[in-house]
Amino acid sequence: MIANALQNPAFSLTKLIILYNTGQNRTQPHSLETEREQLSQIMIDALHRNTTLKSLVFDTGAWGSLFMGQSLRDLLCNKSSIDATYLSNHTLQSLSHNSHYVKTLPFEIYCMLQSNRVSDKHAVAREKILQHHKLEDVNFVPSSLPVAMSWIGKSDSNLGLSQQYRLIRSAPHLIQNDNKKRKRQEFDR
């Protein structure tokens, strides 16, 4: 039910508190761990498409440690491709445990949550792409280069300038040299 609500764009939820029954009366102790893993995966999957949830509070240490693994890194910034990074969650801004801010977050996750605090989500996606992908390795169609350079140049950080420089250095054949054309035209006259 929570996962469906998080995936529904019409459902505007900014804070979610999750309380999980540890099930101390269970006859199968391994089923608790399995349920926690399933719950964390359901939440990660639901948060991929979420655009409103900014704060997540959870109330179980074991589930929290599962939630803060590679799945959370991929949720906040999937580095497998530029498209995957662009489609990552750029909304989630804080994680809490029992209403206390999680102080033991891995630094990378902390930085991603902080970057998500910027209101322009396209800018957040652009910064993550510039930070985690080498654009000089992308095979640009020559006609798309001006649009790509403009998009990269909108970055507020030095990352954009560095990426533009590396992109031009890696593909000088994409930059038309008008001076040589002019000199040749003048010579041909």
Salt bridges, closest charged atoms under 4 A:
GLU35 OE2 - ARG26 NH1 2.91
GLU108 OE1 - ARG73 NE 3.06
GLU108 OE2 - LYS79 NZ 2.41
GLU136 OE2 - ARG166 NE 3.65
